[in-house]
């Protein structure tokens, strides 16, 4: 049975990339892999955790009011 899910991270846009390497706990990597599998199932496009992380970080930063207030110049 397929149910319609709405994930916080929607379909991924095509973007230019820069490589960044980081370490994370194994439990976080496992969660990212599970999220990637669910994202692929929801949107019908295979994706891995490495591809998702930049989009997740971008979405997180876009919603962080403190960051936006400090990072954006006042007009």
N, CA, C and O atoms as a Tripos MOL2 file, in Angstrom:
@<TRIPOS>MOLECULE
protein
  300   299    75     0     0
PROTEIN
NO_CHARGES

@<TRIPOS>ATOM
      1 N           0.8460   -1.1700    0.0000 N.3       1 UNK1
      2 CA          0.0000    0.0000    0.0000 C.3       1 UNK1
      3 C           0.8950    1.2380    0.0000 C.2       1 UNK1
      4 O           1.7780    1.3770    0.8470 O.2       1 UNK1
      5 N           0.6600    2.1270   -0.9510 N.am      2 UNK2
      6 CA          1.4340    3.3520   -1.0410 C.3       2 UNK2
      7 C           0.6370    4.4900   -0.4330 C.2       2 UNK2
      8 O          -0.5390    4.6740   -0.7480 O.2       2 UNK2
      9 N           1.2750    5.2490    0.4340 N.am      3 UNK3
     10 CA          0.6260    6.4230    1.0050 C.3       3 UNK3
     11 C           1.3510    7.6610    0.5020 C.2       3 UNK3
     12 O           2.5510    7.6270    0.2260 O.2       3 UNK3
     13 N           0.6120    8.7450    0.3880 N.am      4 UNK4
     14 CA          1.2190    9.9950   -0.0420 C.3       4 UNK4
     15 C           1.8870   10.6330    1.1580 C.2       4 UNK4
     16 O           1.2590   10.8630    2.1910 O.2       4 UNK4
     17 N           3.1700   10.9170    1.0040 N.am      5 UNK5
     18 CA          3.9320   11.5520    2.0730 C.3       5 UNK5
     19 C           4.3580   12.9270    1.6090 C.2       5 UNK5
     20 O           4.5560   13.1590    0.4160 O.2       5 UNK5
     21 N           4.4950   13.8240    2.5410 N.am      6 UNK6
     22 CA          5.0770   15.1150    2.2410 C.3       6 UNK6
     23 C           6.3080   15.2400    3.1260 C.2       6 UNK6
     24 O           6.2060   15.3820    4.3440 O.2       6 UNK6
     25 N           7.4630   15.1860    2.4930 N.am      7 UNK7
     26 CA          8.7050   15.3390    3.2370 C.3       7 UNK7
     27 C           9.0760   16.8150    3.2700 C.2       7 UNK7
     28 O           8.7310   17.5680    2.3590 O.2       7 UNK7
     29 N           9.7630   17.2180    4.2980 N.am      8 UNK8
     30 CA         10.1960   18.6060    4.4000 C.3       8 UNK8
     31 C          11.0860   18.9730    3.2120 C.2       8 UNK8
     32 O          11.0200   20.0940    2.7080 O.2       8 UNK8
     33 N          11.9050   18.0420    2.7740 N.am      9 UNK9
     34 CA         12.7820   18.2620    1.6290 C.3       9 UNK9
     35 C          12.0830   17.7160    0.3930 C.2       9 UNK9
     36 O          11.9040   16.5050    0.2630 O.2       9 UNK9
     37 N          11.6930   18.5920   -0.5040 N.am     10 UNK10
     38 CA         10.9710   18.1990   -1.7110 C.3      10 UNK10
     39 C          11.9060   17.6830   -2.7850 C.2      10 UNK10
     40 O          13.0570   17.3490   -2.5030 O.2      10 UNK10
     41 N          11.4150   17.6150   -4.0300 N.am     11 UNK11
     42 CA         12.2630   17.1780   -5.1450 C.3      11 UNK11
     43 C          13.5020   18.0650   -5.2470 C.2      11 UNK11
     44 O          13.4370   19.2640   -4.9770 O.2      11 UNK11
     45 N          14.6100   17.4810   -5.6320 N.am     12 UNK12
     46 CA         15.8790   18.2100   -5.6380 C.3      12 UNK12
     47 C          16.0910   18.9830   -6.9390 C.2      12 UNK12
     48 O          15.8690   18.4490   -8.0260 O.2      12 UNK12
     49 N          16.5230   20.2500   -6.8240 N.am     13 UNK13
     50 CA         16.8390   21.0240   -8.0190 C.3      13 UNK13
     51 C          18.2290   20.6550   -8.5420 C.2      13 UNK13
     52 O          19.0340   20.0590   -7.8280 O.2      13 UNK13
     53 N          18.4910   21.0110   -9.7700 N.am     14 UNK14
     54 CA         19.8170   20.8090  -10.3420 C.3      14 UNK14
     55 C          20.6680   22.0220   -9.9710 C.2      14 UNK14
     56 O          20.2510   23.1610  -10.1840 O.2      14 UNK14
     57 N          21.8610   21.7840   -9.4150 N.am     15 UNK15
     58 CA         22.7080   22.8970   -8.9850 C.3      15 UNK15
     59 C          24.1730   22.6340   -9.2890 C.2      15 UNK15
     60 O          24.5890   21.4950   -9.5030 O.2      15 UNK15
     61 N          24.9480   23.7180   -9.3030 N.am     16 UNK16
     62 CA         26.4030   23.6030   -9.4220 C.3      16 UNK16
     63 C          26.9310   23.2800   -8.0280 C.2      16 UNK16
     64 O          26.4010   23.7870   -7.0390 O.2      16 UNK16
     65 N          27.9620   22.4470   -7.9320 N.am     17 UNK17
     66 CA         28.4120   21.9940   -6.6180 C.3      17 UNK17
     67 C          29.8790   22.3070   -6.3610 C.2      17 UNK17
     68 O          30.6690   22.5200   -7.2810 O.2      17 UNK17
     69 N          30.2130   22.3280   -5.0720 N.am     18 UNK18
     70 CA         31.5700   22.4210   -4.5750 C.3      18 UNK18
     71 C          31.7220   21.2960   -3.5630 C.2      18 UNK18
     72 O          30.8270   21.0770   -2.7460 O.2      18 UNK18
     73 N          32.8360   20.5820   -3.6040 N.am     19 UNK19
     74 CA         33.0230   19.4380   -2.7130 C.3      19 UNK19
     75 C          33.3730   19.9040   -1.2970 C.2      19 UNK19
     76 O          34.2070   20.7880   -1.1030 O.2      19 UNK19
     77 N          32.7150   19.2870   -0.3180 N.am     20 UNK20
     78 CA         32.9430   19.5350    1.0980 C.3      20 UNK20
     79 C          32.9130   18.1840    1.7870 C.2      20 UNK20
     80 O          31.9920   17.3990    1.5630 O.2      20 UNK20
     81 N          33.8950   17.8990    2.6140 N.am     21 UNK21
     82 CA         33.9650   16.6280    3.3220 C.3      21 UNK21
     83 C          33.7570   16.8820    4.8150 C.2      21 UNK21
     84 O          34.3100   17.8310    5.3710 O.2      21 UNK21
     85 N          32.9560   16.0270    5.4630 N.am     22 UNK22
     86 CA         32.7610   16.1480    6.9010 C.3      22 UNK22
     87 C          32.5440   14.7700    7.4960 C.2      22 UNK22
     88 O          32.2190   13.8170    6.7880 O.2      22 UNK22
     89 N          32.7260   14.6780    8.7930 N.am     23 UNK23
     90 CA         32.5120   13.4270    9.5190 C.3      23 UNK23
     91 C          31.2350   13.5680   10.3480 C.2      23 UNK23
     92 O          30.9310   14.6440   10.8640 O.2      23 UNK23
     93 N          30.4970   12.4710   10.4660 N.am     24 UNK24
     94 CA         29.2920   12.4780   11.2890 C.3      24 UNK24
     95 C          29.1880   11.1370   12.0090 C.2      24 UNK24
     96 O          29.8200   10.1590   11.6080 O.2      24 UNK24
     97 N          28.3890   11.0960   13.0710 N.am     25 UNK25
     98 CA         28.1970    9.8350   13.7830 C.3      25 UNK25
     99 C          27.5410    8.7950   12.8720 C.2      25 UNK25
    100 O          26.7730    9.1410   11.9750 O.2      25 UNK25
    101 N          27.8490    7.5340   13.1100 N.am     26 UNK26
    102 CA         27.2800    6.4450   12.3190 C.3      26 UNK26
    103 C          25.7510    6.4510   12.3790 C.2      26 UNK26
    104 O          25.0850    6.1200   11.3990 O.2      26 UNK26
    105 N          25.2040    6.8270   13.5280 N.am     27 UNK27
    106 CA         23.7380    6.8590   13.6630 C.3      27 UNK27
    107 C          23.1260    7.9260   12.7490 C.2      27 UNK27
    108 O          22.0480    7.7190   12.1910 O.2      27 UNK27
    109 N          23.8050    9.0580   12.5940 N.am     28 UNK28
    110 CA         23.3140   10.0980   11.6860 C.3      28 UNK28
    111 C          23.4040    9.6170   10.2430 C.2      28 UNK28
    112 O          22.4850    9.8520    9.4580 O.2      28 UNK28
    113 N          24.4840    8.9570    9.8870 N.am     29 UNK29
    114 CA         24.6290    8.4200    8.5300 C.3      29 UNK29
    115 C          23.5210    7.4160    8.2300 C.2      29 UNK29
    116 O          22.9710    7.4020    7.1290 O.2      29 UNK29
    117 N          23.1960    6.5780    9.2070 N.am     30 UNK30
    118 CA         22.1160    5.6110    9.0220 C.3      30 UNK30
    119 C          20.7800    6.3250    8.8140 C.2      30 UNK30
    120 O          19.9890    5.9270    7.9590 O.2      30 UNK30
    121 N          20.5290    7.3750    9.5930 N.am     31 UNK31
    122 CA         19.2990    8.1590    9.4230 C.3      31 UNK31
    123 C          19.2640    8.8340    8.0530 C.2      31 UNK31
    124 O          18.2200    8.8630    7.4030 O.2      31 UNK31
    125 N          20.3860    9.3690    7.6200 N.am     32 UNK32
    126 CA         20.4570   10.0060    6.3010 C.3      32 UNK32
    127 C          20.1770    8.9860    5.1920 C.2      32 UNK32
    128 O          19.4760    9.2910    4.2270 O.2      32 UNK32
    129 N          20.7210    7.7860    5.3340 N.am     33 UNK33
    130 CA         20.4620    6.7310    4.3550 C.3      33 UNK33
    131 C          18.9780    6.3540    4.3240 C.2      33 UNK33
    132 O          18.4100    6.1340    3.2550 O.2      33 UNK33
    133 N          18.3570    6.2820    5.5020 N.am     34 UNK34
    134 CA         16.9280    5.9760    5.5620 C.3      34 UNK34
    135 C          16.1040    7.1020    4.9390 C.2      34 UNK34
    136 O          15.1280    6.8480    4.2330 O.2      34 UNK34
    137 N          16.5040    8.3450    5.2050 N.am     35 UNK35
    138 CA         15.7960    9.4840    4.6110 C.3      35 UNK35
    139 C          15.9500    9.4470    3.0930 C.2      35 UNK35
    140 O          14.9850    9.6930    2.3700 O.2      35 UNK35
    141 N          17.1450    9.1440    2.6030 N.am     36 UNK36
    142 CA         17.3850    9.0680    1.1590 C.3      36 UNK36
    143 C          16.5030    7.9960    0.5260 C.2      36 UNK36
    144 O          15.9490    8.2100   -0.5520 O.2      36 UNK36
    145 N          16.3690    6.8610    1.1760 N.am     37 UNK37
    146 CA         15.5190    5.7870    0.6570 C.3      37 UNK37
    147 C          14.0610    6.2320    0.6170 C.2      37 UNK37
    148 O          13.3620    5.9700   -0.3620 O.2      37 UNK37
    149 N          13.6000    6.8940    1.6580 N.am     38 UNK38
    150 CA         12.2280    7.3840    1.7080 C.3      38 UNK38
    151 C          12.0060    8.4740    0.6550 C.2      38 UNK38
    152 O          10.9600    8.5170    0.0090 O.2      38 UNK38
    153 N          12.9950    9.3480    0.4910 N.am     39 UNK39
    154 CA         12.9130   10.4110   -0.5180 C.3      39 UNK39
    155 C          12.8120    9.7880   -1.9100 C.2      39 UNK39
    156 O          11.9950   10.2230   -2.7230 O.2      39 UNK39
    157 N          13.6220    8.7880   -2.1880 N.am     40 UNK40
    158 CA         13.5870    8.1070   -3.4870 C.3      40 UNK40
    159 C          12.2370    7.4390   -3.7120 C.2      40 UNK40
    160 O          11.6870    7.5010   -4.8110 O.2      40 UNK40
    161 N          11.7060    6.8080   -2.6850 N.am     41 UNK41
    162 CA         10.4050    6.1500   -2.7820 C.3      41 UNK41
    163 C           9.2990    7.1890   -3.0140 C.2      41 UNK41
    164 O           8.3830    6.9540   -3.8030 O.2      41 UNK41
    165 N           9.3820    8.3180   -2.3380 N.am     42 UNK42
    166 CA          8.3510    9.3540   -2.4340 C.3      42 UNK42
    167 C           8.3590   10.0520   -3.7860 C.2      42 UNK42
    168 O           7.3010   10.3060   -4.3610 O.2      42 UNK42
    169 N           9.5490   10.3640   -4.2970 N.am     43 UNK43
    170 CA          9.6550   11.1560   -5.5210 C.3      43 UNK43
    171 C          10.0630   10.3520   -6.7520 C.2      43 UNK43
    172 O          10.1640   10.9150   -7.8430 O.2      43 UNK43
    173 N          10.2990    9.0440   -6.6010 N.am     44 UNK44
    174 CA         10.5640    8.1840   -7.7360 C.3      44 UNK44
    175 C          11.8980    8.4150   -8.4190 C.2      44 UNK44
    176 O          12.0590    8.0830   -9.5940 O.2      44 UNK44
    177 N          12.8540    8.9800   -7.7000 N.am     45 UNK45
    178 CA         14.1830    9.2290   -8.2580 C.3      45 UNK45
    179 C          15.2240    8.7890   -7.2420 C.2      45 UNK45
    180 O          15.2290    9.2590   -6.1040 O.2      45 UNK45
    181 N          16.1080    7.8830   -7.6560 N.am     46 UNK46
    182 CA         17.1490    7.3900   -6.7460 C.3      46 UNK46
    183 C          18.0440    8.5450   -6.3180 C.2      46 UNK46
    184 O          18.4760    9.3530   -7.1400 O.2      46 UNK46
    185 N          18.3110    8.6070   -5.0300 N.am     47 UNK47
    186 CA         19.1660    9.6590   -4.4720 C.3      47 UNK47
    187 C          19.8800    9.0740   -3.2600 C.2      47 UNK47
    188 O          19.3380    8.2100   -2.5720 O.2      47 UNK47
    189 N          21.1000    9.5460   -3.0010 N.am     48 UNK48
    190 CA         21.8230    9.0630   -1.8280 C.3      48 UNK48
    191 C          21.9830   10.1930   -0.8120 C.2      48 UNK48
    192 O          21.6770   11.3520   -1.0940 O.2      48 UNK48
    193 N          22.4640    9.8340    0.3640 N.am     49 UNK49
    194 CA         22.6040   10.8020    1.4530 C.3      49 UNK49
    195 C          23.5510   11.9370    1.0760 C.2      49 UNK49
    196 O          23.3150   13.0880    1.4440 O.2      49 UNK49
    197 N          24.6040   11.6270    0.3560 N.am     50 UNK50
    198 CA         25.5820   12.6540   -0.0340 C.3      50 UNK50
    199 C          24.9040   13.7360   -0.8710 C.2      50 UNK50
    200 O          25.2420   14.9140   -0.7490 O.2      50 UNK50
    201 N          23.9720   13.3560   -1.7010 N.am     51 UNK51
    202 CA         23.2450   14.3160   -2.5280 C.3      51 UNK51
    203 C          22.2530   15.1220   -1.7010 C.2      51 UNK51
    204 O          22.0390   16.3040   -1.9680 O.2      51 UNK51
    205 N          21.6500   14.4960   -0.7040 N.am     52 UNK52
    206 CA         20.6400   15.1700    0.1150 C.3      52 UNK52
    207 C          21.2050   16.1900    1.0900 C.2      52 UNK52
    208 O          20.5850   17.2300    1.3160 O.2      52 UNK52
    209 N          22.3610   15.9200    1.6710 N.am     53 UNK53
    210 CA         22.8870   16.7550    2.7510 C.3      53 UNK53
    211 C          22.9580   18.2400    2.3870 C.2      53 UNK53
    212 O          22.4960   19.0590    3.1810 O.2      53 UNK53
    213 N          23.5070   18.6330    1.2380 N.am     54 UNK54
    214 CA         23.5510   20.0680    0.9360 C.3      54 UNK54
    215 C          22.1650   20.7070    0.8720 C.2      54 UNK54
    216 O          21.9860   21.8460    1.3050 O.2      54 UNK54
    217 N          21.1950   19.9880    0.3380 N.am     55 UNK55
    218 CA         19.8380   20.5290    0.2450 C.3      55 UNK55
    219 C          19.2050   20.6410    1.6350 C.2      55 UNK55
    220 O          18.4590   21.5820    1.9050 O.2      55 UNK55
    221 N          19.5000   19.6930    2.5030 N.am     56 UNK56
    222 CA         18.9870   19.7360    3.8670 C.3      56 UNK56
    223 C          19.5960   20.9230    4.6180 C.2      56 UNK56
    224 O          18.8940   21.6470    5.3250 O.2      56 UNK56
    225 N          20.8920   21.1110    4.4570 N.am     57 UNK57
    226 CA         21.5520   22.2380    5.1240 C.3      57 UNK57
    227 C          21.0390   23.5690    4.6000 C.2      57 UNK57
    228 O          20.8150   24.5020    5.3710 O.2      57 UNK57
    229 N          20.8550   23.6550    3.3030 N.am     58 UNK58
    230 CA         20.3320   24.8830    2.7070 C.3      58 UNK58
    231 C          18.9320   25.2000    3.2500 C.2      58 UNK58
    232 O          18.6340   26.3460    3.5860 O.2      58 UNK58
    233 N          18.0800   24.1740    3.3310 N.am     59 UNK59
    234 CA         16.7310   24.3660    3.8610 C.3      59 UNK59
    235 C          16.7770   24.7720    5.3310 C.2      59 UNK59
    236 O          16.0210   25.6420    5.7620 O.2      59 UNK59
    237 N          17.6620   24.1430    6.0980 N.am     60 UNK60
    238 CA         17.8060   24.4770    7.5110 C.3      60 UNK60
    239 C          18.2300   25.9350    7.6820 C.2      60 UNK60
    240 O          17.6530   26.6610    8.4910 O.2      60 UNK60
    241 N          19.2320   26.3580    6.9240 N.am     61 UNK61
    242 CA         19.7410   27.7260    7.0530 C.3      61 UNK61
    243 C          18.7140   28.7580    6.5880 C.2      61 UNK61
    244 O          18.6400   29.8540    7.1440 O.2      61 UNK61
    245 N          17.9350   28.4160    5.5850 N.am     62 UNK62
    246 CA         16.9060   29.3350    5.0890 C.3      62 UNK62
    247 C          15.8160   29.5690    6.1340 C.2      62 UNK62
    248 O          15.1700   30.6170    6.1390 O.2      62 UNK62
    249 N          15.6160   28.5990    7.0110 N.am     63 UNK63
    250 CA         14.5790   28.7140    8.0410 C.3      63 UNK63
    251 C          15.1160   29.1940    9.3880 C.2      63 UNK63
    252 O          14.3440   29.3680   10.3310 O.2      63 UNK63
    253 N          16.4130   29.4060    9.4900 N.am     64 UNK64
    254 CA         17.0240   29.8450   10.7480 C.3      64 UNK64
    255 C          16.9600   31.3750   10.8290 C.2      64 UNK64
    256 O          17.7720   32.0700   10.2190 O.2      64 UNK64
    257 N          16.0030   31.8800   11.5760 N.am     65 UNK65
    258 CA         15.8040   33.3340   11.6580 C.3      65 UNK65
    259 C          17.0140   34.0610   12.2240 C.2      65 UNK65
    260 O          17.3630   35.1460   11.7600 O.2      65 UNK65
    261 N          17.6510   33.4710   13.2180 N.am     66 UNK66
    262 CA         18.8310   34.1040   13.8120 C.3      66 UNK66
    263 C          19.9490   34.2540   12.8020 C.2      66 UNK66
    264 O          20.6010   35.2960   12.7420 O.2      66 UNK66
    265 N          20.1760   33.2150   12.0080 N.am     67 UNK67
    266 CA         21.2050   33.2730   10.9750 C.3      67 UNK67
    267 C          20.8510   34.3090    9.9240 C.2      67 UNK67
    268 O          21.6840   35.1350    9.5500 O.2      67 UNK67
    269 N          19.6270   34.2640    9.4530 N.am     68 UNK68
    270 CA         19.2090   35.2030    8.4030 C.3      68 UNK68
    271 C          19.3340   36.6420    8.8760 C.2      68 UNK68
    272 O          19.7700   37.5140    8.1250 O.2      68 UNK68
    273 N          18.9500   36.8870   10.1190 N.am     69 UNK69
    274 CA         19.0100   38.2540   10.6590 C.3      69 UNK69
    275 C          20.4660   38.7130   10.7510 C.2      69 UNK69
    276 O          20.7720   39.8640   10.4390 O.2      69 UNK69
    277 N          21.3660   37.8200   11.1780 N.am     70 UNK70
    278 CA         22.7790   38.1820   11.3330 C.3      70 UNK70
    279 C          23.5130   38.2320    9.9980 C.2      70 UNK70
    280 O          24.4330   39.0310    9.8300 O.2      70 UNK70
    281 N          23.1190   37.3910    9.0510 N.am     71 UNK71
    282 CA         23.8490   37.2620    7.7930 C.3      71 UNK71
    283 C          23.4080   38.2570    6.7320 C.2      71 UNK71
    284 O          24.1990   38.6330    5.8670 O.2      71 UNK71
    285 N          22.1600   38.6860    6.7900 N.am     72 UNK72
    286 CA         21.6520   39.5810    5.7600 C.3      72 UNK72
    287 C          21.7860   41.0290    6.2040 C.2      72 UNK72
    288 O          21.4240   41.3560    7.3350 O.2      72 UNK72
    289 N          22.2920   41.8960    5.3530 N.am     73 UNK73
    290 CA         22.4180   43.3140    5.7280 C.3      73 UNK73
    291 C          21.0390   43.9510    5.8640 C.2      73 UNK73
    292 O          20.1000   43.5980    5.1500 O.2      73 UNK73
    293 N          20.9400   44.8770    6.7750 N.am     74 UNK74
    294 CA         19.6790   45.5960    6.9470 C.3      74 UNK74
    295 C          19.5010   46.5870    5.8140 C.2      74 UNK74
    296 O          20.4580   47.1900    5.3280 O.2      74 UNK74
    297 N          18.2510   46.7390    5.4070 N.am     75 UNK75
    298 CA         17.9540   47.6700    4.3170 C.3      75 UNK75
    299 C          17.1770   48.8450    4.8290 C.2      75 UNK75
    300 O          16.8330   49.7410    4.0590 O.2      75 UNK75
@<TRIPOS>BOND
     1     1     2 1
     2     2     3 1
     3     3     4 2
     4     3     5 am
     5     5     6 1
     6     6     7 1
     7     7     8 2
     8     7     9 am
     9     9    10 1
    10    10    11 1
    11    11    12 2
    12    11    13 am
    13    13    14 1
    14    14    15 1
    15    15    16 2
    16    15    17 am
    17    17    18 1
    18    18    19 1
    19    19    20 2
    20    19    21 am
    21    21    22 1
    22    22    23 1
    23    23    24 2
    24    23    25 am
    25    25    26 1
    26    26    27 1
    27    27    28 2
    28    27    29 am
    29    29    30 1
    30    30    31 1
    31    31    32 2
    32    31    33 am
    33    33    34 1
    34    34    35 1
    35    35    36 2
    36    35    37 am
    37    37    38 1
    38    38    39 1
    39    39    40 2
    40    39    41 am
    41    41    42 1
    42    42    43 1
    43    43    44 2
    44    43    45 am
    45    45    46 1
    46    46    47 1
    47    47    48 2
    48    47    49 am
    49    49    50 1
    50    50    51 1
    51    51    52 2
    52    51    53 am
    53    53    54 1
    54    54    55 1
    55    55    56 2
    56    55    57 am
    57    57    58 1
    58    58    59 1
    59    59    60 2
    60    59    61 am
    61    61    62 1
    62    62    63 1
    63    63    64 2
    64    63    65 am
    65    65    66 1
    66    66    67 1
    67    67    68 2
    68    67    69 am
    69    69    70 1
    70    70    71 1
    71    71    72 2
    72    71    73 am
    73    73    74 1
    74    74    75 1
    75    75    76 2
    76    75    77 am
    77    77    78 1
    78    78    79 1
    79    79    80 2
    80    79    81 am
    81    81    82 1
    82    82    83 1
    83    83    84 2
    84    83    85 am
    85    85    86 1
    86    86    87 1
    87    87    88 2
    88    87    89 am
    89    89    90 1
    90    90    91 1
    91    91    92 2
    92    91    93 am
    93    93    94 1
    94    94    95 1
    95    95    96 2
    96    95    97 am
    97    97    98 1
    98    98    99 1
    99    99   100 2
   100    99   101 am
   101   101   102 1
   102   102   103 1
   103   103   104 2
   104   103   105 am
   105   105   106 1
   106   106   107 1
   107   107   108 2
   108   107   109 am
   109   109   110 1
   110   110   111 1
   111   111   112 2
   112   111   113 am
   113   113   114 1
   114   114   115 1
   115   115   116 2
   116   115   117 am
   117   117   118 1
   118   118   119 1
   119   119   120 2
   120   119   121 am
   121   121   122 1
   122   122   123 1
   123   123   124 2
   124   123   125 am
   125   125   126 1
   126   126   127 1
   127   127   128 2
   128   127   129 am
   129   129   130 1
   130   130   131 1
   131   131   132 2
   132   131   133 am
   133   133   134 1
   134   134   135 1
   135   135   136 2
   136   135   137 am
   137   137   138 1
   138   138   139 1
   139   139   140 2
   140   139   141 am
   141   141   142 1
   142   142   143 1
   143   143   144 2
   144   143   145 am
   145   145   146 1
   146   146   147 1
   147   147   148 2
   148   147   149 am
   149   149   150 1
   150   150   151 1
   151   151   152 2
   152   151   153 am
   153   153   154 1
   154   154   155 1
   155   155   156 2
   156   155   157 am
   157   157   158 1
   158   158   159 1
   159   159   160 2
   160   159   161 am
   161   161   162 1
   162   162   163 1
   163   163   164 2
   164   163   165 am
   165   165   166 1
   166   166   167 1
   167   167   168 2
   168   167   169 am
   169   169   170 1
   170   170   171 1
   171   171   172 2
   172   171   173 am
   173   173   174 1
   174   174   175 1
   175   175   176 2
   176   175   177 am
   177   177   178 1
   178   178   179 1
   179   179   180 2
   180   179   181 am
   181   181   182 1
   182   182   183 1
   183   183   184 2
   184   183   185 am
   185   185   186 1
   186   186   187 1
   187   187   188 2
   188   187   189 am
   189   189   190 1
   190   190   191 1
   191   191   192 2
   192   191   193 am
   193   193   194 1
   194   194   195 1
   195   195   196 2
   196   195   197 am
   197   197   198 1
   198   198   199 1
   199   199   200 2
   200   199   201 am
   201   201   202 1
   202   202   203 1
   203   203   204 2
   204   203   205 am
   205   205   206 1
   206   206   207 1
   207   207   208 2
   208   207   209 am
   209   209   210 1
   210   210   211 1
   211   211   212 2
   212   211   213 am
   213   213   214 1
   214   214   215 1
   215   215   216 2
   216   215   217 am
   217   217   218 1
   218   218   219 1
   219   219   220 2
   220   219   221 am
   221   221   222 1
   222   222   223 1
   223   223   224 2
   224   223   225 am
   225   225   226 1
   226   226   227 1
   227   227   228 2
   228   227   229 am
   229   229   230 1
   230   230   231 1
   231   231   232 2
   232   231   233 am
   233   233   234 1
   234   234   235 1
   235   235   236 2
   236   235   237 am
   237   237   238 1
   238   238   239 1
   239   239   240 2
   240   239   241 am
   241   241   242 1
   242   242   243 1
   243   243   244 2
   244   243   245 am
   245   245   246 1
   246   246   247 1
   247   247   248 2
   248   247   249 am
   249   249   250 1
   250   250   251 1
   251   251   252 2
   252   251   253 am
   253   253   254 1
   254   254   255 1
   255   255   256 2
   256   255   257 am
   257   257   258 1
   258   258   259 1
   259   259   260 2
   260   259   261 am
   261   261   262 1
   262   262   263 1
   263   263   264 2
   264   263   265 am
   265   265   266 1
   266   266   267 1
   267   267   268 2
   268   267   269 am
   269   269   270 1
   270   270   271 1
   271   271   272 2
   272   271   273 am
   273   273   274 1
   274   274   275 1
   275   275   276 2
   276   275   277 am
   277   277   278 1
   278   278   279 1
   279   279   280 2
   280   279   281 am
   281   281   282 1
   282   282   283 1
   283   283   284 2
   284   283   285 am
   285   285   286 1
   286   286   287 1
   287   287   288 2
   288   287   289 am
   289   289   290 1
   290   290   291 1
   291   291   292 2
   292   291   293 am
   293   293   294 1
   294   294   295 1
   295   295   296 2
   296   295   297 am
   297   297   298 1
   298   298   299 1
   299   299   300 2
@<TRIPOS>SUBSTRUCTURE
     1 UNK1         2 RESIDUE 1 A UNK
     2 UNK2         6 RESIDUE 1 A UNK
     3 UNK3        10 RESIDUE 1 A UNK
     4 UNK4        14 RESIDUE 1 A UNK
     5 UNK5        18 RESIDUE 1 A UNK
     6 UNK6        22 RESIDUE 1 A UNK
     7 UNK7        26 RESIDUE 1 A UNK
     8 UNK8        30 RESIDUE 1 A UNK
     9 UNK9        34 RESIDUE 1 A UNK
    10 UNK10       38 RESIDUE 1 A UNK
    11 UNK11       42 RESIDUE 1 A UNK
    12 UNK12       46 RESIDUE 1 A UNK
    13 UNK13       50 RESIDUE 1 A UNK
    14 UNK14       54 RESIDUE 1 A UNK
    15 UNK15       58 RESIDUE 1 A UNK
    16 UNK16       62 RESIDUE 1 A UNK
    17 UNK17       66 RESIDUE 1 A UNK
    18 UNK18       70 RESIDUE 1 A UNK
    19 UNK19       74 RESIDUE 1 A UNK
    20 UNK20       78 RESIDUE 1 A UNK
    21 UNK21       82 RESIDUE 1 A UNK
    22 UNK22       86 RESIDUE 1 A UNK
    23 UNK23       90 RESIDUE 1 A UNK
    24 UNK24       94 RESIDUE 1 A UNK
    25 UNK25       98 RESIDUE 1 A UNK
    26 UNK26      102 RESIDUE 1 A UNK
    27 UNK27      106 RESIDUE 1 A UNK
    28 UNK28      110 RESIDUE 1 A UNK
    29 UNK29      114 RESIDUE 1 A UNK
    30 UNK30      118 RESIDUE 1 A UNK
    31 UNK31      122 RESIDUE 1 A UNK
    32 UNK32      126 RESIDUE 1 A UNK
    33 UNK33      130 RESIDUE 1 A UNK
    34 UNK34      134 RESIDUE 1 A UNK
    35 UNK35      138 RESIDUE 1 A UNK
    36 UNK36      142 RESIDUE 1 A UNK
    37 UNK37      146 RESIDUE 1 A UNK
    38 UNK38      150 RESIDUE 1 A UNK
    39 UNK39      154 RESIDUE 1 A UNK
    40 UNK40      158 RESIDUE 1 A UNK
    41 UNK41      162 RESIDUE 1 A UNK
    42 UNK42      166 RESIDUE 1 A UNK
    43 UNK43      170 RESIDUE 1 A UNK
    44 UNK44      174 RESIDUE 1 A UNK
    45 UNK45      178 RESIDUE 1 A UNK
    46 UNK46      182 RESIDUE 1 A UNK
    47 UNK47      186 RESIDUE 1 A UNK
    48 UNK48      190 RESIDUE 1 A UNK
    49 UNK49      194 RESIDUE 1 A UNK
    50 UNK50      198 RESIDUE 1 A UNK
    51 UNK51      202 RESIDUE 1 A UNK
    52 UNK52      206 RESIDUE 1 A UNK
    53 UNK53      210 RESIDUE 1 A UNK
    54 UNK54      214 RESIDUE 1 A UNK
    55 UNK55      218 RESIDUE 1 A UNK
    56 UNK56      222 RESIDUE 1 A UNK
    57 UNK57      226 RESIDUE 1 A UNK
    58 UNK58      230 RESIDUE 1 A UNK
    59 UNK59      234 RESIDUE 1 A UNK
    60 UNK60      238 RESIDUE 1 A UNK
    61 UNK61      242 RESIDUE 1 A UNK
    62 UNK62      246 RESIDUE 1 A UNK
    63 UNK63      250 RESIDUE 1 A UNK
    64 UNK64      254 RESIDUE 1 A UNK
    65 UNK65      258 RESIDUE 1 A UNK
    66 UNK66      262 RESIDUE 1 A UNK
    67 UNK67      266 RESIDUE 1 A UNK
    68 UNK68      270 RESIDUE 1 A UNK
    69 UNK69      274 RESIDUE 1 A UNK
    70 UNK70      278 RESIDUE 1 A UNK
    71 UNK71      282 RESIDUE 1 A UNK
    72 UNK72      286 RESIDUE 1 A UNK
    73 UNK73      290 RESIDUE 1 A UNK
    74 UNK74      294 RESIDUE 1 A UNK
    75 UNK75      298 RESIDUE 1 A UNK
